[in-house]
Amino acid sequence: MFKFPIFKFLTFLLCLLPLEYSIFQVYQLQTGGANVLGADPAKELVLLQGEWAIRFLLLTLLVTPVRRFTGWRQAQKIRRMLGLFTFAYASIHLLAYLFLLLELDFRNLGADILKRP
């Protein structure tokens, strides 16, 4: 019989929450709702996605120590999924930076990289 991996499914849904929140904030901004993103929404979206990419990277790296110290083997089963979400959020961060902040003007990319440590 098919065994439904509820833990992986719930983890998947939890990992989607930051992206859903960002999409909802953009929707609110477009429809004239509450502006939680501040005076520069593009910059805030780029920072938000970058922060979540770092959080997912840390969670992914913590899976093995958690498994070793606690003996909780279920954590090992979600490591790949967390790594893929790390890549997804980092890619969204990069694309948002290129499209929203640089507006695909690659001449400013080098100057911007040198300006930001």
ZADREN-525135 format. One line per 2 residues: number of its first residue (from 0); for each residue x, y, z of N, C-alpha, C, O. Coordinates in nm, 3 decimals. Example, Ala and Ser with C-alpha at 12.3 -4.5 7.8 and 13.67 -1.06 7.14 Angstrom:
<kolpas>
0 = 1.319,-0.569,0.780,1.230,-0.450,0.780,1.320,-0.330,0.780,1.424,-0.332,0.846; 1.285,-0.225,0.708,1.367,-0.106,0.714,1.290,0.003,0.787,1.341,0.114,0.804;
</kolpas>
This chain:
<kolpas>
0 = 0.084,-0.118,0.000,0.000,0.000,0.000,0.088,0.124,0.000,0.202,0.121,0.047; 0.036,0.232,-0.053,0.110,0.357,-0.063,0.121,0.422,0.074,0.020,0.445,0.142;
2 = 0.242,0.453,0.115,0.266,0.519,0.243,0.284,0.668,0.216,0.378,0.708,0.147; 0.195,0.750,0.269,0.199,0.894,0.244,0.298,0.960,0.339,0.281,0.953,0.461;
4 = 0.402,1.024,0.285,0.502,1.089,0.372,0.453,1.225,0.421,0.487,1.329,0.364; 0.373,1.224,0.525,0.311,1.347,0.575,0.414,1.447,0.624,0.395,1.568,0.611;
6 = 0.523,1.398,0.682,0.626,1.488,0.733,0.690,1.568,0.620,0.712,1.689,0.633; 0.720,1.502,0.510,0.780,1.570,0.395,0.681,1.668,0.333,0.719,1.777,0.290;
8 = 0.554,1.630,0.327,0.452,1.717,0.271,0.435,1.843,0.355,0.425,1.953,0.300; 0.431,1.828,0.486,0.418,1.945,0.574,0.542,2.034,0.566,0.531,2.157,0.571;
10 = 0.658,1.973,0.555,0.781,2.051,0.538,0.777,2.129,0.408,0.818,2.245,0.404; 0.729,2.066,0.301,0.716,2.132,0.172,0.625,2.254,0.183,0.658,2.362,0.133;
12 = 0.511,2.237,0.248,0.417,2.350,0.264,0.478,2.461,0.349,0.460,2.579,0.318; 0.550,2.425,0.454,0.614,2.527,0.538,0.722,2.603,0.462,0.740,2.723,0.482;
14 = 0.793,2.534,0.375,0.898,2.600,0.297,0.841,2.695,0.193,0.909,2.789,0.151; 0.717,2.674,0.152,0.654,2.763,0.055,0.597,2.890,0.119,0.568,2.987,0.048;
16 = 0.582,2.891,0.250,0.520,3.007,0.317,0.590,3.140,0.291,0.522,3.239,0.266; 0.723,3.149,0.296,0.787,3.279,0.270,0.760,3.330,0.128,0.743,3.450,0.108;
18 = 0.757,3.240,0.031,0.728,3.281,-0.106,0.583,3.326,-0.119,0.555,3.425,-0.187; 0.493,3.254,-0.055,0.352,3.294,-0.057,0.334,3.430,0.010,0.255,3.512,-0.038;
20 = 0.405,3.454,0.117,0.398,3.584,0.184,0.446,3.696,0.092,0.383,3.802,0.085; 0.555,3.673,0.020,0.607,3.775,-0.071,0.509,3.802,-0.185,0.486,3.917,-0.222;
22 = 0.451,3.696,-0.239,0.353,3.713,-0.347,0.231,3.788,-0.296,0.178,3.874,-0.366; 0.188,3.758,-0.175,0.074,3.829,-0.116,0.106,3.977,-0.095,0.021,4.062,-0.118;
24 = 0.228,4.008,-0.052,0.266,4.148,-0.033,0.268,4.224,-0.165,0.226,4.340,-0.170; 0.315,4.161,-0.271,0.314,4.225,-0.403,0.170,4.246,-0.449,0.137,4.350,-0.506;
26 = 0.084,4.148,-0.424,-0.057,4.161,-0.459,-0.120,4.277,-0.381,-0.194,4.357,-0.439; -0.092,4.286,-0.252,-0.144,4.396,-0.171,-0.098,4.531,-0.225,-0.175,4.626,-0.230;
28 = 0.027,4.537,-0.266,0.083,4.661,-0.318,0.015,4.700,-0.449,-0.013,4.817,-0.472; -0.012,4.601,-0.534,-0.074,4.628,-0.664,-0.220,4.667,-0.651,-0.270,4.746,-0.732;
30 = -0.289,4.615,-0.553,-0.432,4.644,-0.538,-0.459,4.761,-0.446,-0.574,4.793,-0.419; -0.355,4.826,-0.398,-0.374,4.943,-0.313,-0.397,4.910,-0.167,-0.446,4.994,-0.092;
32 = -0.364,4.791,-0.127,-0.380,4.750,0.013,-0.267,4.805,0.099,-0.197,4.898,0.061; -0.252,4.744,0.215,-0.148,4.787,0.308,-0.010,4.764,0.248,0.018,4.657,0.194;
34 = 0.076,4.865,0.259,0.212,4.855,0.205,0.307,4.819,0.319,0.352,4.907,0.392; 0.336,4.692,0.333,0.426,4.645,0.437,0.570,4.650,0.388,0.663,4.645,0.468;
36 = 0.589,4.658,0.257,0.723,4.652,0.199,0.801,4.783,0.210,0.920,4.785,0.180; 0.737,4.890,0.252,0.809,5.014,0.275,0.818,5.103,0.153,0.745,5.086,0.055;
38 = 0.910,5.201,0.161,0.923,5.301,0.055,0.984,5.245,-0.072,0.955,5.293,-0.181; 1.069,5.144,-0.060,1.133,5.082,-0.176,1.098,4.933,-0.178,1.175,4.850,-0.129;
40 = 0.982,4.898,-0.234,0.938,4.759,-0.230,1.030,4.663,-0.304,1.046,4.548,-0.261; 1.091,4.707,-0.412,1.181,4.619,-0.488,1.301,4.578,-0.403,1.339,4.461,-0.400;
42 = 1.359,4.675,-0.335,1.474,4.645,-0.250,1.434,4.552,-0.135,1.508,4.461,-0.100; 1.318,4.576,-0.079,1.271,4.493,0.031,1.245,4.349,-0.015,1.275,4.255,0.058;
44 = 1.189,4.332,-0.134,1.167,4.197,-0.186,1.298,4.123,-0.210,1.309,4.005,-0.178; 1.397,4.193,-0.265,1.527,4.131,-0.289,1.591,4.090,-0.156,1.644,3.979,-0.144;
46 = 1.586,4.178,-0.057,1.643,4.145,0.074,1.569,4.030,0.141,1.631,3.942,0.202; 1.438,4.030,0.129,1.358,3.925,0.191,1.391,3.788,0.133,1.405,3.691,0.207;
48 = 1.403,3.780,0.002,1.436,3.651,-0.061,1.578,3.608,-0.026,1.604,3.489,-0.007; 1.670,3.703,-0.019,1.807,3.670,0.020,1.817,3.620,0.163,1.891,3.526,0.192;
50 = 1.741,3.682,0.252,1.740,3.637,0.391,1.684,3.495,0.403,1.736,3.414,0.480; 1.580,3.467,0.327,1.523,3.332,0.333,1.617,3.230,0.271,1.620,3.115,0.315;
52 = 1.692,3.269,0.170,1.790,3.176,0.111,1.896,3.140,0.216,1.936,3.024,0.226; 1.940,3.239,0.292,2.040,3.212,0.397,1.981,3.126,0.508,2.047,3.036,0.559;
54 = 1.856,3.153,0.546,1.792,3.072,0.650,1.778,2.926,0.607,1.804,2.835,0.685; 1.738,2.906,0.482,1.726,2.768,0.433,1.861,2.701,0.421,1.873,2.580,0.444;
56 = 1.964,2.777,0.387,2.099,2.719,0.382,2.141,2.672,0.522,2.196,2.563,0.537; 2.116,2.755,0.622,2.151,2.716,0.759,2.071,2.595,0.805,2.125,2.506,0.871;
58 = 1.942,2.591,0.772,1.861,2.474,0.807,1.913,2.348,0.740,1.918,2.241,0.802; 1.952,2.361,0.614,2.005,2.245,0.541,2.134,2.196,0.605,2.155,2.075,0.617;
60 = 2.219,2.288,0.644,2.346,2.249,0.704,2.329,2.194,0.846,2.415,2.121,0.895; 2.219,2.227,0.911,2.194,2.179,1.047,2.133,2.039,1.052,2.124,1.980,1.160;
62 = 2.091,1.987,0.939,2.022,1.858,0.940,2.111,1.747,0.994,2.068,1.670,1.080; 2.234,1.737,0.946,2.322,1.628,0.990,2.357,1.638,1.139,2.350,1.537,1.209;
64 = 2.395,1.756,1.192,2.420,1.762,1.337,2.296,1.729,1.421,2.308,1.666,1.526; 2.179,1.771,1.375,2.057,1.736,1.449,2.037,1.585,1.450,2.001,1.528,1.553;
66 = 2.060,1.521,1.337,2.044,1.376,1.330,2.146,1.305,1.419,2.113,1.207,1.486; 2.269,1.354,1.419,2.373,1.288,1.499,2.351,1.304,1.649,2.367,1.209,1.725;
68 = 2.314,1.425,1.692,2.302,1.450,1.835,2.171,1.400,1.894,2.167,1.359,2.011; 2.064,1.402,1.816,1.935,1.360,1.869,1.894,1.220,1.826,1.808,1.159,1.889;
70 = 1.955,1.170,1.719,1.914,1.039,1.669,1.785,1.042,1.590,1.729,0.937,1.558; 1.737,1.160,1.558,1.611,1.178,1.485,1.636,1.158,1.335,1.685,1.249,1.268;
72 = 1.603,1.042,1.285,1.635,1.006,1.147,1.543,1.072,1.044,1.578,1.079,0.927; 1.427,1.119,1.085,1.336,1.186,0.992,1.399,1.312,0.935,1.367,1.352,0.822;
74 = 1.486,1.375,1.010,1.549,1.499,0.963,1.631,1.475,0.838,1.640,1.562,0.752; 1.691,1.359,0.827,1.774,1.327,0.711,1.691,1.318,0.583,1.742,1.344,0.474;
76 = 1.564,1.283,0.596,1.478,1.266,0.479,1.439,1.398,0.414,1.397,1.399,0.298; 1.452,1.508,0.485,1.413,1.637,0.427,1.533,1.721,0.386,1.516,1.834,0.339;
78 = 1.653,1.668,0.402,1.773,1.747,0.371,1.778,1.787,0.224,1.809,1.902,0.193; 1.747,1.696,0.134,1.750,1.728,-0.009,1.646,1.834,-0.043,1.673,1.926,-0.121;
80 = 1.527,1.821,0.014,1.422,1.919,-0.013,1.463,2.057,0.037,1.440,2.157,-0.032; 1.523,2.064,0.154,1.569,2.192,0.206,1.678,2.251,0.118,1.682,2.373,0.096;
82 = 1.766,2.168,0.067,1.870,2.215,-0.024,1.812,2.270,-0.153,1.860,2.371,-0.205; 1.709,2.205,-0.205,1.645,2.254,-0.327,1.572,2.386,-0.301,1.571,2.474,-0.388;
84 = 1.511,2.399,-0.185,1.448,2.527,-0.152,1.552,2.636,-0.132,1.528,2.752,-0.166; 1.668,2.601,-0.079,1.777,2.697,-0.068,1.815,2.749,-0.206,1.828,2.870,-0.226;
86 = 1.833,2.658,-0.300,1.867,2.697,-0.437,1.755,2.780,-0.499,1.782,2.878,-0.568; 1.631,2.743,-0.475,1.518,2.816,-0.532,1.512,2.959,-0.479,1.495,3.053,-0.557;
88 = 1.526,2.976,-0.349,1.520,3.110,-0.292,1.641,3.194,-0.332,1.628,3.315,-0.351; 1.757,3.133,-0.343,1.875,3.207,-0.390,1.857,3.248,-0.536,1.898,3.358,-0.575;
90 = 1.798,3.162,-0.617,1.772,3.196,-0.757,1.670,3.308,-0.769,1.685,3.399,-0.850; 1.565,3.301,-0.687,1.465,3.408,-0.688,1.528,3.539,-0.643,1.497,3.645,-0.698;
92 = 1.615,3.532,-0.544,1.686,3.652,-0.497,1.769,3.713,-0.610,1.765,3.834,-0.632; 1.845,3.629,-0.681,1.928,3.678,-0.791,1.842,3.736,-0.903,1.874,3.842,-0.956;
94 = 1.736,3.668,-0.940,1.649,3.717,-1.047,1.580,3.847,-1.007,1.567,3.938,-1.088; 1.535,3.856,-0.882,1.472,3.979,-0.836,1.572,4.094,-0.837,1.537,4.207,-0.872;
96 = 1.695,4.066,-0.799,1.800,4.169,-0.803,1.825,4.215,-0.946,1.832,4.335,-0.972; 1.837,4.120,-1.037,1.865,4.157,-1.176,1.749,4.231,-1.241,1.771,4.328,-1.314;
98 = 1.627,4.187,-1.217,1.512,4.247,-1.283,1.462,4.372,-1.211,1.433,4.473,-1.277; 1.452,4.369,-1.079,1.389,4.479,-1.006,1.486,4.592,-0.973,1.451,4.709,-0.985;
100 = 1.607,4.558,-0.931,1.700,4.664,-0.892,1.789,4.710,-1.007,1.806,4.830,-1.027; 1.845,4.616,-1.082,1.933,4.654,-1.193,1.857,4.683,-1.321,1.909,4.749,-1.412;
102 = 1.734,4.634,-1.330,1.651,4.646,-1.450,1.726,4.595,-1.573,1.718,4.654,-1.681; 1.798,4.485,-1.556,1.876,4.418,-1.660,1.981,4.508,-1.724,2.020,4.485,-1.839;
104 = 2.027,4.609,-1.652,2.134,4.695,-1.701,2.265,4.641,-1.645,2.307,4.677,-1.535; 2.329,4.553,-1.722,2.447,4.481,-1.673,2.570,4.570,-1.665,2.671,4.529,-1.608;
106 = 2.564,4.690,-1.720,2.678,4.781,-1.709,2.696,4.826,-1.564,2.808,4.854,-1.521; 2.587,4.833,-1.492,2.594,4.875,-1.351,2.623,4.760,-1.256,2.644,4.782,-1.137;
108 = 2.625,4.638,-1.307,2.645,4.522,-1.221,2.782,4.523,-1.154,2.791,4.499,-1.033; 2.887,4.550,-1.229,3.022,4.552,-1.172,3.038,4.660,-1.067,3.097,4.636,-0.961;
110 = 2.986,4.779,-1.095,2.995,4.888,-0.998,2.916,4.856,-0.872,2.959,4.889,-0.761; 2.801,4.791,-0.889,2.719,4.758,-0.773,2.785,4.649,-0.689,2.775,4.652,-0.566;
112 = 2.851,4.554,-0.752,2.922,4.449,-0.677,3.038,4.508,-0.599,3.063,4.469,-0.485; 3.110,4.602,-0.659,3.222,4.665,-0.588,3.174,4.754,-0.474,3.242,4.768,-0.373;
114 = 3.056,4.814,-0.491,3.003,4.904,-0.388,2.956,4.827,-0.265,2.972,4.874,-0.152; 2.900,4.708,-0.286,2.846,4.629,-0.175,2.946,4.520,-0.137,2.986,4.441,-0.222;
116 = 2.987,4.515,-0.011,3.085,4.414,0.030,3.027,4.274,0.032,3.097,4.179,0.064;
</kolpas>
